[in-house]
Amino acid sequence: MKILLIHADFIEYQAKKKAIKSAEEIKSKDPVRVEEALVVFSSVEKSDEKAKGRIISNAVKEILDVYGQVKAKNIVIYPFVHLSHTPSSPATGLEVVKKVEEKLLEKGLKVKRSPFGWYKAFDIKCKGHPLAELSRDITSEGAEEGDENMSEALRKEGELKSEWFVMEPSGKMNKISMMNGKVKGFDFSKYPKLEKLVLYEMAKSREVKEQPPHIKLMQRLELVDYEEGSDPGHFRYFPKGKLVKSLLEDWVNMNMAKYGAMEVETPIMYDYEHPALKDYLNRFPARQYTIETPNKRVFLRFAACFGQFLMTHDASISYRNLPLRLYEMTRYSFRVEQRGELAGLRRLRAFTMPDCHAICRDIPQAKEEMMTRFEVSRKIQQGLGLLDELQLSVRTVKEFNDEHPEHLKETVKRWGKPALVEIWDKRFFYFVFKQEWNFVDTLDKAACLTTDQIDVENAARYKLKYTDADNTRKEPVILHLSPSGSIERVLYALLEKYHMEQGAGKHPVFPLWLAPTQIRLCPVSEKFHRDVLRVAEHLEKEGIRADVDDRMESVGKKIRDAESEWVNMIVVLGDKELKSGKLAVRFRETSKVKDMTTKQIVEHIKKQTDGFPYRPLPLPKLLTKRPVFYG
């Protein structure tokens, strides 16, 4: 920000004509005269947009310093874009000068501000003493950390007051509190993971001090790795990892289609100056990636809300269409998490989020729809093998809970286990009720997977309407659902679960429908390669991911390597198997070996994978044809 400070006997200015379309509205074009003034000509620059809070703080500090030295009686803030060759957007410029004015007024000073975005005529008489003409470059350095540009939500979230409870499926509420690092008010002896969730949520510590074990697993299994050529929190997916990720997406997509959600696609970037979006950003505590395009300043989405709401705004909707379900598998959404919070696939900066919004007629319909979505989410998490690992938390506003106590009770009753409940004294965010299904990992950190929210604010912000039965236009209630949580976080939860199983002496495997290789065929020697390939091709035609270890290694080495890759089923083929017509199938999960015909193998795999999505083998069938992607 550049400022020119003139200590003047007087300044007189008059607005003549709007210089830009978004010029500030004014009540009068009459001349304004201010005597004995420190006039601050100011130009906000593009480089200021990333640290507006600090720029404002430092500008006020500089103005006060000069004001105190020249002993002026008044201050005039005079926007003057021509001081800079790289001015900020008009919206940012106006925001900054208004905030500077506000902060000076808060100190009891007499302050005037000339209108922003106007051509103005002015006369000024400079006093001419050594301090009467000064110029300053205002930077973001040196201000207090608390003055960092942040959303209104981030500033005020800490001001919310809440009470904590554990609700039992019977509806009994147990008020809890934290004393000396322990939770009082409920017996957690049968619910150790719920206790860990409560400790995590009440302590509000998100920093990760140890590397989560899923990171080594995702690398060793050649699924995912960090991408050093990108920003921290962005990853590369190897072929096996891409297959697993795609199948997870397919599973969620399949169930959302059955639910009746209409799949759409929306942009990943949006205009900072769009009125509804700008207002929403200030109400949602997220950290945005910002990009300067040739045309405007944009941010990368952190959810599909923006695109789906703008799409809904332009649609003609009748009450007969409600609930209207829109759905997108966002590839990708973005959030600039702090580096200390980044933790492999648990918390990252680019993620794939299944995002479904239901436009509902009113609160009663929204509550009913939320219960329908509860069951859809339950089926998805059951299929992933994570449902029994999850802990429920609910956040609601006291007023909403007092009016609709049965909704909270029904949610926890459906859950079937005690749940953490936080009740806010007032609403600040856009939702009045929010449920989260949380996974607690090896390091006792909790991560939200499934979530659904009742939104009572964004319909007005985005001017969403539907035509009711009486032909009047009304605002709907919106539900925000991610039925699984981000796909990356699902993979994190699976790997963390498998790590814990390994620690308990088990042999973890992906569910058969999700396993990169469902069955590996190991010939005892090169003599049996042709026979093994014939079996593999038959299995492939049946929609089974089968590969062949054609390396010149011992059978023992082949089995050990298949085990280390977590291959679910391992088959050895030699003279004995050819003569009997049965293959010795080793099941990694149980370590049991069972003689099965090819037909029985197909029937077993088909039964285990029935109803789940399928994709073909992600790598060459022969192990000798495969590159090593990690290690």
C-alpha positions in Angstrom: 0.0 0.0 0.0 1.3 3.4 -0.9 0.3 6.5 1.0 1.2 10.2 0.6 0.6 12.3 3.8 0.0 16.0 3.5 -0.4 18.3 6.5 -2.8 20.9 5.1 -4.4 24.1 6.2 -7.5 22.7 4.4 -8.6 20.3 1.7 -11.8 20.7 -0.3 -13.1 18.0 -2.6 -16.2 17.2 -4.6 -17.4 14.0 -6.2 -18.1 14.5 -9.9 -18.6 11.2 -11.7 -18.2 7.5 -11.1 -14.9 6.2 -12.3 -15.8 2.5 -12.0 -19.0 0.5 -12.1 -18.5 -0.7 -8.5 -18.0 2.9 -7.2 -19.2 3.5 -3.6 -22.7 4.8 -3.4 -22.9 8.4 -1.9 -25.7 10.5 -0.6 -24.5 13.8 -1.9 -22.2 15.4 -4.5 -21.9 18.6 -2.5 -18.4 19.9 -1.8 -16.7 18.8 1.4 -14.1 21.0 3.2 -12.0 20.0 6.1 -9.7 22.4 8.0 -6.4 21.6 9.8 -6.1 18.1 8.4 -3.6 15.3 7.8 -4.6 14.2 4.3 -3.8 10.6 3.6 -3.7 9.9 -0.2 -3.8 6.1 -0.4 -3.5 3.4 -3.0 -4.0 -0.3 -2.1 -1.9 -2.6 -4.2 -2.3 -6.2 -5.6 0.5 -7.4 -3.3 -1.6 -6.3 -0.3 -4.5 -8.7 -1.0 -2.8 -11.6 0.6 -2.3 -9.8 4.0 -5.0 -7.2 4.2 -5.2 -7.4 8.0 -1.5 -6.6 8.4 -1.6 -3.9 5.8 -4.5 -2.2 7.6 -2.7 -2.5 11.0 0.6 -1.1 9.7 -1.2 1.7 7.8 -3.1 2.8 10.9 0.2 2.7 12.9 2.0 4.9 10.4 -0.9 7.4 10.1 -1.1 7.8 13.9 2.7 8.3 14.2 2.6 11.2 11.7 -0.7 12.6 13.1 0.9 12.8 16.5 4.0 14.6 15.2 2.2 17.3 13.2 -0.6 17.7 15.8 -3.4 17.9 13.1 -7.0 18.2 14.3 -8.5 16.0 11.6 -7.6 13.1 9.3 -8.9 12.7 5.7 -8.5 9.4 4.0 -8.4 10.1 0.3 -8.3 7.0 -2.0 -5.9 7.8 -4.9 -5.3 4.9 -7.2 -2.7 6.7 -9.3 -0.1 6.3 -6.6 0.5 2.7 -7.7 1.1 1.0 -11.0 -0.3 -2.3 -9.6 -3.5 -1.4 -7.8 -5.6 -4.0 -6.0 -9.1 -5.0 -7.1 -11.7 -2.3 -6.4 -13.4 -4.4 -3.7 -10.2 -4.9 -1.8 -9.2 -1.3 -2.1 -12.5 -0.1 -0.7 -12.4 -2.8 2.1 -8.9 -1.7 3.2 -9.6 2.1 3.3 -12.9 1.6 5.1 -11.1 -0.6 7.7 -8.4 2.0 8.2 -11.1 4.6 8.7 -12.9 2.5 11.2 -9.8 1.8 13.3 -9.0 5.5 13.4 -12.5 6.3 14.4 -12.3 3.7 17.2 -9.5 5.7 18.7 -11.7 8.8 19.1 -10.2 10.8 16.2 -12.1 13.0 13.8 -11.9 11.2 10.4 -13.4 11.9 7.0 -13.1 9.7 3.9 -13.6 10.8 0.4 -15.8 8.5 -1.8 -14.1 5.5 -3.4 -14.3 5.0 -7.2 -15.2 8.5 -8.2 -13.6 11.2 -10.3 -13.1 14.1 -7.8 -12.1 17.8 -8.0 -10.0 18.9 -5.0 -8.2 21.9 -3.7 -5.5 21.6 -1.0 -3.2 24.0 0.8 -0.1 22.3 2.2 1.5 23.9 5.3 5.0 23.6 4.0 6.9 22.6 7.1 9.5 19.7 7.1 6.9 17.1 8.0 4.1 18.4 5.8 4.8 16.1 2.9 5.7 12.5 3.5 5.4 9.3 1.5 5.3 5.8 2.9 5.3 2.2 1.5 3.1 0.1 3.8 4.1 -3.6 3.9 2.7 -6.6 5.8 5.9 -6.9 7.9 6.0 -6.3 11.6 2.3 -6.5 12.5 1.1 -8.8 15.2 0.1 -12.3 14.2 -3.4 -11.7 15.3 -3.8 -9.1 12.6 -3.3 -11.6 9.8 -6.0 -11.4 7.2 -8.6 -14.0 8.1 -12.2 -14.7 7.7 -14.8 -13.5 10.1 -15.5 -17.1 11.0 -11.9 -17.7 12.0 -11.9 -14.6 14.2 -15.1 -15.3 16.0 -15.1 -19.1 16.2 -13.2 -19.0 19.4 -15.9 -16.7 20.9 -18.6 -19.3 20.7 -19.6 -20.9 24.0 -20.7 -24.5 24.2 -21.6 -27.3 26.5 -20.4 -30.9 26.0 -22.4 -34.0 26.6 -22.4 -37.7 25.9 -25.8 -38.9 24.8 -26.7 -42.5 25.1 -29.0 -44.3 22.5 -31.8 -44.2 25.2 -31.7 -40.4 25.0 -30.0 -39.9 28.3 -27.7 -36.8 28.3 -24.5 -36.9 30.4 -22.8 -33.5 30.8 -19.1 -33.8 30.6 -16.1 -31.6 31.4 -12.3 -31.8 31.1 -10.2 -31.7 34.3 -6.4 -32.2 34.3 -6.5 -33.8 30.9 -9.3 -36.3 31.8 -13.0 -36.3 30.9 -15.4 -36.4 33.8 -19.2 -37.1 33.7 -19.4 -40.4 31.7 -18.0 -43.9 32.2 -15.9 -44.6 29.0 -14.7 -48.0 30.2 -16.7 -49.8 27.4 -16.0 -47.0 24.8 -12.3 -46.2 24.8 -12.3 -44.9 21.2 -15.2 -42.5 22.1 -13.1 -41.2 25.0 -10.2 -40.6 22.6 -12.6 -38.7 20.3 -13.8 -36.6 23.2 -10.3 -35.8 24.4 -9.3 -34.8 20.8 -12.3 -32.6 20.3 -12.3 -30.8 23.7 -8.5 -30.2 23.6 -8.8 -28.8 20.0 -5.2 -29.8 19.2 -4.8 -30.5 15.5 -1.0 -30.5 15.2 0.6 -33.8 14.4 4.0 -34.5 16.1 4.6 -38.0 14.9 4.3 -39.5 11.4 1.1 -41.5 11.2 1.8 -45.2 10.4 -0.4 -45.2 7.3 2.3 -43.1 5.5 4.8 -45.9 5.4 2.1 -48.4 4.5 0.9 -46.3 1.5 4.5 -46.0 0.3 5.6 -49.6 0.9 2.5 -51.0 -0.8 3.2 -48.7 -3.8 -0.2 -46.9 -3.5 0.6 -43.3 -2.8 3.6 -41.0 -2.2 4.4 -37.4 -1.6 4.9 -35.3 -4.8 8.0 -33.2 -4.1 7.4 -31.2 -7.3 4.2 -29.8 -5.9 2.9 -27.9 -2.9 3.1 -29.8 0.4 -0.1 -31.8 0.9 -0.4 -32.9 -2.7 0.3 -36.6 -3.7 1.1 -38.9 -6.6 -0.9 -42.1 -7.0 0.8 -45.2 -8.4 -1.2 -47.6 -10.5 -2.4 -49.7 -7.5 -3.2 -46.6 -5.5 -5.1 -45.1 -8.4 -7.1 -48.3 -8.7 -8.1 -48.3 -5.0 -8.9 -44.6 -5.2 -11.1 -45.1 -8.3 -12.9 -48.1 -6.8 -13.7 -46.1 -3.6 -15.1 -43.3 -5.8 -17.1 -45.9 -7.8 -18.6 -47.3 -4.6 -19.7 -43.9 -3.4 -21.0 -42.9 -6.8 -23.0 -46.1 -7.1 -24.7 -45.6 -3.8 -25.4 -41.9 -4.4 -27.1 -42.8 -7.7 -29.3 -45.4 -6.0 -30.2 -42.7 -3.4 -31.4 -40.5 -6.3 -28.7 -37.9 -6.4 -28.3 -36.1 -9.8 -24.6 -36.0 -10.6 -23.2 -32.6 -11.9 -19.9 -31.0 -12.5 -18.8 -27.5 -11.5 -15.7 -25.4 -11.8 -12.8 -25.7 -9.4 -12.1 -21.9 -9.2 -14.4 -18.9 -8.4 -14.3 -15.1 -8.5 -13.4 -13.6 -5.1 -15.5 -10.6 -5.9 -18.8 -12.5 -6.6 -21.1 -11.0 -3.9 -22.5 -14.3 -2.6 -19.2 -16.1 -2.8 -17.3 -13.3 -1.0 -19.9 -13.3 1.8 -19.7 -17.0 2.1 -15.9 -17.1 2.3 -16.1 -14.8 5.3 -18.5 -17.2 7.0 -16.6 -20.4 6.5 -13.3 -21.0 8.3 -11.3 -22.3 5.4 -7.9 -21.4 4.0 -8.1 -20.8 0.3 -5.6 -21.1 -2.5 -5.6 -17.8 -4.3 -4.8 -17.4 -8.0 -4.3 -14.3 -10.2 -5.8 -15.1 -13.6 -5.4 -12.7 -16.6 -8.9 -11.4 -15.8 -9.5 -11.5 -12.0 -8.5 -12.8 -8.7 -10.0 -16.2 -7.9 -9.9 -18.9 -5.2 -9.9 -22.7 -5.6 -13.0 -24.3 -4.1 -12.8 -26.2 -0.8 -16.3 -27.7 -1.4 -18.8 -28.1 -4.2 -21.2 -25.7 -2.5 -20.3 -22.8 -4.7 -21.0 -24.4 -8.0 -24.1 -26.3 -6.9 -25.7 -23.3 -5.3 -25.1 -21.1 -8.3 -26.6 -23.9 -10.5 -29.6 -24.1 -8.2 -30.1 -20.3 -8.3 -30.5 -20.5 -12.0 -32.9 -23.5 -12.0 -36.7 -23.4 -11.9 -37.8 -25.5 -8.9 -41.2 -26.6 -7.8 -42.1 -27.9 -4.4 -42.9 -31.2 -6.3 -39.1 -31.4 -7.1 -38.2 -31.4 -3.4 -36.1 -32.7 -1.9 -33.8 -32.0 -4.9 -30.5 -33.8 -4.7 -27.4 -32.6 -6.5 -24.1 -34.5 -6.2 -20.5 -34.1 -7.4 -17.4 -36.1 -6.8 -15.0 -33.1 -6.7 -11.7 -33.8 -8.3 -10.3 -31.7 -6.6 -11.2 -29.5 -3.7 -8.5 -27.5 -2.0 -7.7 -26.2 1.4 -4.4 -24.6 2.5 -3.9 -26.5 5.8 -1.1 -25.3 8.1 2.1 -27.3 7.6 2.0 -28.6 11.2 -1.4 -30.0 10.5 -0.5 -31.9 7.3 -0.4 -35.6 8.0 -0.3 -37.9 4.9 -3.7 -38.7 3.6 -5.5 -37.7 6.8 -5.2 -33.9 6.4 -4.0 -32.6 3.0 -4.4 -29.7 0.7 -5.9 -31.3 -2.4 -8.6 -33.9 -1.9 -11.5 -35.7 -3.7 -14.7 -34.9 -1.9 -18.1 -36.5 -2.6 -20.4 -33.6 -2.0 -24.2 -33.8 -2.1 -26.7 -31.0 -1.4 -30.4 -31.6 -0.9 -32.7 -28.7 -1.4 -35.6 -29.2 1.1 -38.9 -27.5 1.5 -38.6 -26.8 5.2 -37.0 -28.0 8.4 -39.4 -31.0 8.8 -38.5 -32.2 5.3 -34.8 -31.6 6.0 -34.9 -33.7 9.1 -36.7 -36.6 7.3 -34.2 -36.3 4.4 -31.2 -36.4 6.8 -32.4 -39.7 8.2 -32.6 -41.1 4.6 -29.1 -40.0 4.0 -28.0 -41.5 7.3 -28.9 -44.9 6.0 -27.2 -44.3 2.7 -24.0 -43.3 4.5 -24.3 -46.3 6.8 -24.4 -48.7 3.8 -21.3 -46.9 2.2 -19.3 -47.2 5.4 -20.4 -50.8 6.0 -19.1 -51.7 2.5 -15.8 -50.0 3.2 -15.4 -52.0 6.4 -15.2 -48.9 8.5 -18.6 -48.6 10.2 -17.7 -50.4 13.4 -14.6 -48.2 13.7 -16.4 -44.9 13.7 -17.5 -42.6 16.5 -20.4 -40.2 16.2 -20.3 -36.5 17.2 -23.1 -34.0 16.8 -22.9 -30.2 17.0 -26.1 -28.2 17.3 -27.4 -24.8 18.3 -29.3 -24.6 21.6 -32.3 -22.9 20.0 -32.6 -25.5 17.3 -32.2 -28.4 19.8 -34.8 -26.9 22.1 -37.3 -26.7 19.2 -36.4 -30.1 17.7 -35.0 -32.3 20.6 -36.3 -35.4 18.9 -33.9 -35.0 15.9 -30.8 -35.3 18.1 -32.3 -38.3 20.0 -33.3 -40.1 16.8 -29.8 -39.6 15.3 -28.1 -41.1 18.3 -30.7 -43.9 18.6 -30.0 -44.8 14.9 -26.3 -44.8 15.7 -26.8 -47.3 18.4 -23.9 -46.3 20.5 -23.1 -43.3 22.9 -22.2 -40.2 20.9 -20.4 -36.9 21.7 -22.7 -33.9 21.6 -21.7 -30.2 21.6 -24.4 -27.6 22.0 -23.6 -24.0 21.1 -25.2 -21.1 22.9 -25.9 -19.3 19.6 -25.5 -19.8 15.9 -22.6 -18.3 14.1 -22.0 -20.7 11.2 -24.5 -21.4 8.5 -25.7 -24.6 10.0 -27.9 -25.4 13.0 -27.2 -29.1 13.2 -24.2 -31.1 12.1 -23.4 -34.8 12.5 -19.9 -36.2 12.0 -18.7 -39.9 11.8 -15.2 -39.9 13.1 -12.3 -42.3 12.8 -9.8 -42.4 15.6 -6.3 -43.4 14.4 -3.2 -45.0 15.9 -2.0 -41.6 17.3 -5.4 -41.0 18.9 -6.2 -38.3 16.3 -9.7 -38.0 15.1 -10.7 -37.5 11.5 -14.2 -36.8 10.2 -15.4 -39.0 7.5 -19.2 -38.9 6.9 -20.8 -35.6 7.7 -24.3 -34.0 7.1 -25.5 -30.5 8.1 -28.7 -28.5 8.2 -28.0 -25.1 6.5 -30.4 -22.3 7.2 -28.4 -19.4 5.8 -27.1 -20.0 2.3 -30.5 -20.1 0.6 -30.8 -16.4 1.3 -27.2 -15.7 0.5 -27.5 -17.3 -3.0 -31.1 -16.2 -3.5 -32.3 -19.8 -3.9 -36.1 -20.1 -4.3 -38.7 -22.7 -5.1 -42.4 -22.3 -6.0 -44.7 -23.7 -3.4 -48.2 -25.2 -3.8 -49.8 -21.8 -3.3 -47.7 -20.4 -6.2 -45.5 -18.3 -3.8 -41.8 -18.1 -4.0 -40.0 -19.5 -0.9 -36.5 -20.1 0.5 -35.6 -23.7 1.0 -33.5 -25.4 3.7 -30.3 -27.0 2.5 -28.5 -30.2 3.6 -24.8 -30.6 3.0 -23.7 -34.3 2.9 -20.4 -36.0 2.3 -21.5 -39.6 2.6 -18.0 -41.0 3.1 -15.7 -38.1 3.7 -12.9 -37.3 1.3 -11.7 -40.4 -0.7 -8.1 -39.8 0.4 -9.2 -39.8 4.1 -11.1 -43.0 3.6 -7.9 -44.6 2.3 -6.0 -43.2 5.3 -8.6 -44.7 7.7 -8.4 -48.1 6.0 -4.6 -48.2 6.2 -4.6 -47.0 9.8 -7.2 -49.7 10.7 -5.0 -52.3 9.0 -1.9 -51.1 10.9 -3.8 -51.6 14.1 -4.9 -55.1 13.1 -1.3 -55.9 12.2 -0.3 -54.8 15.7 -2.9 -57.1 17.1 -1.3 -60.1 15.3 -3.7 -60.2 12.4 -2.9 -60.4 8.7 -4.6 -57.3 7.2 -6.0 -57.3 3.6 -8.2 -54.9 1.6 -11.7 -56.1 1.0 -11.6 -58.4 -2.0 -13.5 -55.9 -4.2 -10.9 -53.3 -3.4 -7.7 -55.4 -3.5 -5.4 -54.3 -6.4 -4.6 -58.0 -7.0 -7.3 -60.4 -5.9 -5.5 -63.6 -6.7 -1.8 -64.3 -7.6 -0.8 -67.4 -9.5 2.7 -68.8 -8.8 4.0 -71.5 -11.1 6.6 -73.8 -9.4 8.8 -73.5 -12.4 9.0 -72.1 -15.9 7.6 -75.4 -17.2 4.1 -74.4 -15.9 4.0 -70.8 -17.2 1.7 -71.6 -20.1 -0.8 -73.4 -17.8 -0.8 -70.6 -15.3 -1.4 -68.0 -18.0 -4.4 -70.0 -19.2 -5.9 -70.0 -15.7 -5.1 -66.2 -15.4 -6.8 -65.4 -18.7 -9.9 -67.4 -17.7 -10.1 -65.5 -14.4 -9.7 -62.3 -16.2 -12.6 -63.0 -18.5 -14.7 -63.6 -15.3 -13.9 -60.1 -14.1 -11.2 -61.1 -11.6 -7.9 -59.3 -11.0 -5.4 -62.1 -11.3 -1.7 -61.7 -12.0 1.2 -64.2 -12.5 4.6 -64.3 -10.7 6.7 -65.5 -13.6 10.0 -64.6 -12.0 12.8 -67.1 -11.7 12.4 -67.3 -7.9 11.6 -70.1 -5.5 8.0 -70.8 -4.6 8.7 -69.7 -1.0 10.1 -66.4 -2.2 7.0 -65.9 -4.4 4.6 -66.6 -1.5 6.5 -64.3 0.8 6.5 -61.4 -1.7 2.7 -61.9 -2.4 2.1 -61.8 1.4 4.1 -58.6 1.7 2.0 -57.1 -1.0 -1.2 -58.1 0.9 -2.5 -60.3 -2.0 -5.7 -61.8 -0.7 -5.4 -65.2 -2.4 -2.2 -67.0 -3.5 -2.2 -70.1 -5.7 0.8 -72.4 -6.4 0.5 -74.5 -9.6 2.7 -77.6 -10.4 2.3 -81.2 -11.4 0.1 -82.1 -8.5 -2.4 -79.4 -9.2 -2.5 -80.2 -12.9 -3.2 -83.9 -12.2 -5.8 -83.3 -9.6 -7.6 -80.4 -11.3 -7.6 -78.5 -8.0 -5.5 -75.5 -7.0 -4.1 -75.0 -3.5 -5.4 -71.6 -2.5 -3.7 -69.8 0.4 -5.9 -67.1 2.1 -3.7 -64.3 3.5 -6.3 -63.1 6.1 -6.6 -66.5 7.8 -3.3 -68.2 6.6 -5.5 -71.3 5.7 -4.9 -73.3 2.5 -7.9 -74.8 0.7 -8.0 -77.0 -2.4 -10.4 -75.4 -5.0 -11.2 -75.8 -8.6 -11.1 -72.8 -10.9 -14.9 -72.8 -10.9 -14.9 -72.7 -7.1 -12.4 -69.9 -7.0 -14.6 -67.8 -9.4 -17.7 -68.5 -7.3 -15.9 -67.5 -4.1 -14.6 -64.2 -5.5 -17.9 -63.4 -7.2 -19.8 -64.0 -3.9 -17.3 -61.8 -1.9 -17.5 -59.0 -4.5 -21.2 -59.1 -5.4 -22.7 -55.6 -5.4 -19.4 -53.8 -5.5 -17.8 -52.0 -8.4 -15.1 -53.6 -10.5 -12.1 -52.4 -12.5 -9.4 -54.4 -14.3 -5.9 -55.1 -13.1 -4.0 -51.8 -12.9 -0.6 -53.3 -13.8 0.8 -55.8 -16.4 -0.3 -59.3 -15.7 3.3 -60.7 -15.5 5.4 -59.5 -12.6 8.5 -59.4 -14.8 6.9 -56.7 -16.9 6.3 -54.4 -13.9 8.4 -51.4 -12.9 9.1 -50.6 -9.2 7.5 -47.3 -8.3 8.7 -47.0 -4.7 11.7 -48.4 -2.7 
